[in-house]
C-alpha cells in the first residue's frame, strides 16, 4: 500500500475542510470527499496495489462528496426556526458533528405513558418542523424512538417504533413525503444516562428527529 497516497488523502481532508473562506456547505463536502478518498485508497491498495490505491482514492473522493452532509443556509434557518418554536418546551435543538439537524424531544411532552398518540401541544412543534422541510426538498429525515428500561423489550421495542411512526405519519399529513422519512425504534437499548433514577429515566424516554442534507457531488466552483 502506498503510504504517500493515504497521507495525502488525509491531508486533503484537513486542508480543504479548514479553509477560512469556505462556506459550511463547501466544508461539509470537502470533509466527505477527503474521508472518502482515504477509505478508497485503503480499499484500492488492498485490491490493486499502488495503482489500485490511486484509483480507489479518486473514486472514494467522489463518493465521499456525495455521502457527506452539508450545513447549508437552509439548515441553519430551520435550526433557528425550531429553536424559536420549541423555546421553553424541553426540546433540545442542535447541529450534530456530521452536519445533521437534531431535535431531541422528551417523550413526556409528546406522548402519554405507554401511548403512541401525539399530544396536541406537540403538534404545533411538528407543524413548524414540516414547514421547514417544505423549503428544503433534498433533505431526508430519520425519526428514532427510545424508552427507559421500565417494562420488557416486548413492550418497549414496539412502543418506541410506534411513536416514531406516529411522528412520520403526522408529518406526511402536513405535506412531507413519506419516502423522505425513515423510522426506527430502539426501545431501552440506547440510554443517554443510567436508568437508575426517575429523572434519568425521563431523559432516556425520548424521540429523536434528524434532518440531513446530502452534499453535492463536487465542490462548488
C-alpha positions in Angstrom: 0.0 0.0 0.0 1.3 3.5 -0.8 1.7 5.4 2.4 2.1 8.6 0.4 -1.3 8.3 -1.1 -3.1 7.7 2.2 -1.2 10.5 3.9 -2.1 12.8 1.0 -5.8 11.9 1.3 -5.8 12.6 5.0 -4.0 15.9 4.4 -6.7 16.8 1.8 -9.4 16.3 4.4 -7.7 18.6 6.9 -6.7 21.2 4.4 -10.0 21.5 2.5 -12.2 21.4 5.5 -10.3 24.1 7.4 -10.1 26.8 4.7 -11.2 30.0 6.3 -13.0 31.4 3.2 -15.1 28.3 2.6 -18.8 28.2 3.4 -20.3 25.5 5.6 -21.6 23.8 2.5 -18.2 23.6 1.0 -16.6 22.4 4.2 -19.1 19.6 4.6 -18.4 18.5 1.0 -14.7 18.7 1.5 -14.8 16.6 4.6 -16.8 13.9 2.9 -14.5 13.9 -0.1 -11.4 13.7 1.9 -12.7 10.9 4.1 -13.9 9.1 1.0 -10.6 9.4 -0.6 -8.8 7.9 2.4 -11.1 5.0 2.6 -11.0 4.5 -1.2 -7.2 4.5 -1.1 -7.1 1.8 1.5 -9.5 -0.4 -0.3 -7.9 0.2 -3.6 -4.4 -0.7 -2.3 -5.6 -3.9 -0.8 -7.2 -5.0 -4.1 -4.9 -3.4 -6.6 -1.6 -2.2 -5.1 -0.3 1.3 -5.7 -2.3 1.8 -8.9 -5.4 0.5 -7.2 -4.9 2.9 -4.3 -4.7 5.8 -6.7 -7.9 4.8 -8.5 -9.6 4.0 -5.2 -8.7 7.4 -3.8 -10.3 9.2 -6.7 -13.5 7.1 -6.6 -13.7 7.4 -2.9 -13.3 11.2 -3.0 -16.3 11.4 -5.4 -18.4 9.0 -3.3 -17.4 10.9 -0.1 -18.5 14.2 -1.6 -21.9 12.7 -2.2 -22.2 10.7 1.0 -21.3 13.7 3.3 -23.9 16.0 4.8 -23.7 19.8 4.4 -24.8 22.5 6.8 -26.4 24.9 4.4 -28.1 28.3 4.9 -31.4 26.4 4.7 -30.4 24.1 7.5 -29.2 27.0 9.7 -32.5 28.7 9.1 -34.5 25.6 10.0 -32.4 25.2 13.2 -33.2 28.8 14.2 -36.9 28.3 13.4 -37.1 25.2 15.5 -35.2 26.8 18.4 -37.8 29.6 18.4 -40.8 27.2 18.1 -39.6 24.9 20.9 -38.4 27.5 23.4 -39.4 26.5 26.9 -40.8 23.1 25.8 -37.8 21.0 26.8 -37.0 20.1 23.2 -33.2 20.4 22.5 -32.3 21.6 19.0 -28.7 21.1 17.9 -26.3 20.6 15.0 -24.6 17.2 15.1 -20.9 16.6 14.2 -21.9 15.1 10.9 -23.9 18.2 9.9 -27.4 17.0 10.8 -30.1 19.0 12.5 -31.2 17.1 15.6 -34.3 17.5 17.7 -34.2 15.7 21.0 -37.9 15.5 22.2 -38.7 14.2 25.6 -41.5 11.6 25.3 -43.2 13.0 28.4 -44.1 16.2 26.5 -45.0 14.5 23.2 -46.8 11.2 24.3 -48.8 9.9 27.2 -47.4 7.0 29.2 -47.5 3.8 27.2 -49.2 5.5 24.3 -48.1 6.4 20.8 -50.7 9.1 20.1 -49.2 12.5 19.6 -50.2 15.0 22.2 -52.0 18.2 20.9 -49.3 20.5 22.2 -46.6 18.5 20.3 -48.5 19.0 17.0 -47.5 22.7 16.8 -43.9 21.8 17.0 -44.3 19.3 14.2 -46.2 21.8 12.2 -43.3 24.2 12.3 -40.9 21.4 11.5 -42.9 20.3 8.5 -42.9 23.9 7.2 -39.1 24.0 7.4 -38.9 20.7 5.4 -41.0 22.2 2.7 -38.3 24.7 1.9 -35.6 22.0 1.6 -36.7 19.4 -0.9 -33.4 17.5 -0.8 -33.4 16.9 3.0 -34.1 13.5 4.5 -35.5 12.8 7.9 -34.8 10.0 10.4 -37.1 9.5 13.4 -35.9 7.3 16.3 -38.0 6.4 19.4 -36.5 5.5 22.7 -37.8 4.3 26.1 -36.4 3.8 29.6 -35.7 0.4 31.0 -39.1 0.0 32.8 -41.0 -2.8 31.3 -39.8 -5.5 29.0 -38.4 -5.4 25.5 -41.6 -6.9 24.2 -43.4 -3.7 25.3 -40.7 -1.1 24.9 -39.4 -2.0 21.4 -42.7 -1.8 19.6 -43.7 1.3 21.7 -40.6 3.2 20.6 -41.2 2.2 17.0 -44.8 3.2 17.0 -44.0 6.6 18.4 -41.5 7.2 15.6 -44.2 6.0 13.1 -46.7 8.4 14.6 -44.3 11.3 14.1 -43.7 10.2 10.5 -47.4 9.8 9.8 -48.2 13.2 11.2 -45.5 14.9 9.1 -46.9 13.3 6.0 -50.3 14.8 6.8 -48.5 18.2 6.7 -47.1 17.6 3.3 -43.8 15.8 3.9 -43.3 12.8 1.6 -43.1 9.5 3.4 -40.3 8.4 1.1 -38.1 11.1 2.7 -38.7 9.8 6.3 -37.2 6.7 7.8 -38.2 5.4 11.3 -36.7 3.2 13.9 -37.4 2.1 17.5 -34.5 1.4 19.8 -36.5 0.6 22.9 -34.3 0.9 26.0 -31.2 -0.2 24.2 -29.5 3.2 23.8 -29.9 5.1 27.0 -28.4 8.6 27.4 -27.8 8.0 31.1 -28.2 5.2 33.5 -31.8 4.2 34.3 -31.2 4.4 38.0 -33.4 7.4 39.0 -36.8 8.8 37.9 -35.0 11.9 36.5 -32.6 9.8 34.4 -35.4 7.6 33.1 -37.2 10.7 31.9 -34.1 11.7 30.0 -34.0 8.3 28.3 -37.7 8.5 27.2 -37.4 10.5 24.0 -37.9 10.8 20.3 -35.0 12.0 18.2 -35.5 13.6 14.8 -32.6 14.0 12.5 -32.5 16.1 9.3 -29.7 15.6 6.7 -29.0 17.5 3.6 -26.7 15.4 1.3 -23.7 17.1 -0.1 -23.4 17.8 -3.8 -21.2 15.5 -5.9 -18.4 18.0 -6.2 -17.1 21.2 -4.6 -18.8 24.4 -5.9 -16.5 26.3 -8.4 
